[in-house]
Amino acid sequence: MKIFSARETELLRELDGLELAGFWRRAVAFLIDCFLMAVLLSVLTTLGFNGLQYLRQMRGNSGPAEYHLPVLKELRVPVTDGGMKVQVINIEGNEVIHVAATVVVPVLYCGVFLWAGKGRTPGKRLLKIRVVSLAHRHITLWHAVERALGYGAAALELGFGFVQFFIHPYRRCAQDRLAETIVVTESSYQALQQKLSQQQVADDLLESPPHIAQQNT
């Protein structure tokens, strides 16, 4: 039988008192990450074009240096007069690049770096701020990807998802509300971790038998 557990309450009490990151620090960190995403996309696109050109030359098909991405084909099979009619729809290479630029690279960049950096992308690391989960002690990969997808939700609201920073009492934008996160300053986060570690040591000493506690002191 599935039951509800209020373990998040303990976590929220631990996070009580953390200093929330300001607007400009979050905005500058976001712009830095956008710049790095653009650089990453440019590098990947260049490598892709060069790789395709190399394969083209290996097959003995020499030609101009410019090479277009291969055309993808999607087949649709509508029924007409009891027969089958195949309709081919072409998807040009620039559409592939558009999808990579607007979906794949941002989600992978924000998701993977946020997960690997334990709440910090390169931009957030430089601005000394950190994303903290309100539901989990550690941000998982899916949790990080979910927050990355939240940027798209914020943009689809004509930017209102970002404006929610000034409305929500805890400065949470659309991506924060979707992933149940807050953004705090690194200094307050480190102070909290130090406090929790000291508290854990004290709790361990209290739970130890008297002779072991004496040895530890």
C-alpha positions in Angstrom: 0.0 0.0 0.0 1.4 3.4 -1.0 1.4 6.0 1.8 2.3 9.7 1.9 5.5 10.6 3.6 6.3 14.1 4.9 10.1 13.7 4.8 10.3 16.9 2.7 9.3 18.8 5.9 12.6 17.9 7.5 14.5 19.0 4.4 12.7 22.4 4.3 13.5 23.0 8.0 17.2 22.4 7.1 17.0 24.9 4.3 15.3 27.5 6.5 17.4 30.7 6.6 19.3 30.3 3.3 20.0 33.5 1.4 18.2 33.6 -1.9 20.2 34.7 -5.0 19.4 38.1 -6.4 18.1 38.9 -9.9 21.3 40.2 -11.4 23.4 37.3 -10.3 20.9 34.9 -11.7 20.6 36.9 -14.9 24.3 37.2 -15.5 24.8 33.5 -14.8 22.1 32.7 -17.3 23.7 34.9 -20.0 27.1 33.2 -19.4 25.5 29.8 -19.8 23.8 31.0 -23.0 27.1 32.2 -24.4 28.8 28.9 -23.5 25.8 27.0 -25.1 26.3 29.0 -28.3 30.0 28.2 -28.3 29.2 24.5 -27.8 26.6 24.5 -30.5 29.1 26.2 -32.9 31.8 23.6 -32.1 29.4 20.7 -32.6 28.0 22.1 -35.8 31.6 22.6 -37.2 32.6 19.1 -36.2 29.5 17.7 -37.8 30.0 19.6 -41.1 33.7 18.6 -41.2 32.8 15.0 -40.4 30.3 14.8 -43.2 32.7 16.5 -45.6 35.4 13.9 -44.7 33.0 11.0 -45.3 32.0 12.6 -48.6 35.6 12.7 -49.7 36.3 9.2 -48.5 33.6 8.0 -50.8 35.3 9.7 -53.7 32.7 12.4 -54.2 34.8 15.5 -54.4 33.0 18.8 -54.7 32.7 22.2 -53.2 33.7 22.6 -49.5 30.2 23.6 -48.5 28.2 20.6 -47.6 24.6 20.5 -46.6 23.1 18.2 -43.9 21.4 15.2 -45.4 17.7 15.5 -46.0 15.6 13.5 -43.6 12.4 11.9 -44.9 9.2 11.3 -43.1 6.7 8.9 -44.6 3.0 9.5 -44.2 0.5 6.9 -45.6 -3.0 8.3 -46.0 -5.8 6.0 -47.3 -7.4 7.2 -50.6 -10.1 5.3 -52.5 -9.3 2.1 -50.8 -5.6 2.3 -51.9 -2.4 3.5 -50.2 -0.7 6.7 -51.2 2.8 7.4 -49.9 3.6 11.0 -49.3 7.2 12.1 -48.7 7.9 15.2 -46.6 11.4 16.6 -46.6 13.0 18.1 -43.5 15.9 20.3 -44.4 19.2 20.3 -42.5 18.7 23.8 -41.1 15.6 22.5 -39.3 17.8 19.8 -37.7 20.2 22.6 -36.5 17.3 24.6 -35.2 16.0 21.7 -33.1 19.5 21.0 -31.8 20.0 24.7 -31.0 16.7 25.2 -29.2 16.1 21.8 -27.5 18.9 19.3 -27.5 22.0 21.4 -26.6 20.3 23.6 -24.0 18.7 20.6 -22.3 21.9 18.6 -22.3 24.0 21.6 -21.2 21.8 22.8 -18.4 20.8 19.3 -17.3 24.2 17.5 -17.3 26.1 20.5 -15.9 23.6 21.1 -13.2 23.6 17.5 -12.2 27.4 17.0 -12.4 28.0 20.4 -10.6 25.6 19.4 -7.8 23.3 22.4 -8.5 25.8 24.6 -10.4 26.3 25.2 -14.1 29.5 27.0 -15.2 27.6 30.4 -15.1 26.2 29.8 -11.6 29.6 28.6 -10.4 31.2 31.9 -11.6 28.5 34.0 -9.9 28.6 31.9 -6.8 25.0 30.7 -6.7 23.5 27.3 -6.5 20.3 25.5 -7.3 18.9 23.6 -4.3 16.0 21.1 -4.4 13.1 21.4 -2.1 12.2 17.7 -2.5 15.6 15.9 -2.6 18.9 16.3 -0.8 20.8 15.8 -4.0 19.8 16.8 -7.5 19.4 13.8 -9.8 20.1 13.8 -13.5 16.3 13.6 -14.3 15.6 16.4 -11.8 18.2 18.6 -13.5 16.9 17.8 -17.0 13.4 18.6 -15.8 14.5 22.0 -14.6 16.3 22.6 -18.0 13.0 21.9 -19.7 11.4 24.5 -17.4 13.3 27.2 -19.3 11.3 26.3 -22.3 8.1 26.6 -20.3 9.2 30.0 -19.0 9.9 31.2 -22.6 6.6 29.9 -23.9 4.8 32.1 -21.4 6.2 35.1 -23.4 8.8 35.6 -20.7 6.3 35.7 -17.8 7.9 32.6 -16.4 11.0 34.6 -15.7 9.1 37.6 -14.4 7.7 35.4 -11.7 11.0 36.0 -9.9 9.6 39.3 -8.8 6.2 37.9 -7.8 6.9 34.7 -6.0 7.8 35.2 -2.3 10.9 32.9 -2.7 12.1 34.3 -6.1 11.1 31.2 -8.0 10.8 31.3 -11.7 8.8 28.9 -13.8 11.7 26.4 -14.0 12.1 26.5 -10.3 8.4 25.9 -9.7 8.4 23.0 -12.2 11.4 21.3 -10.7 10.7 22.3 -7.0 14.0 24.2 -6.6 15.3 27.5 -5.2 18.5 29.4 -6.1 20.6 30.4 -3.2 24.0 32.1 -2.6 27.0 29.7 -2.4 28.2 31.3 0.8 25.0 30.6 2.7 24.8 27.0 1.2 28.4 26.3 2.4 27.6 27.7 5.9 24.5 25.4 6.0 26.6 22.3 5.1 29.2 23.1 7.7 26.4 23.5 10.3 24.8 20.2 9.3 28.2 18.4 9.4 28.9 19.7 12.9 25.4 18.7 14.0 25.9 15.2 12.6 29.1 14.8 14.5 27.4 15.9 17.7 24.5 13.5 17.1 27.0 10.6 16.5 28.7 11.3 19.8 25.4 11.4 21.7 24.4 8.0 20.2 27.8 6.4 21.0 28.3 4.4 24.2 29.9 6.4 27.0 33.4 4.7 26.7 33.4 5.3 23.0 32.3 8.9 23.4 35.2 9.5 25.9 37.7 8.1 23.5 36.4 10.4 20.7 36.7 13.4 22.9 
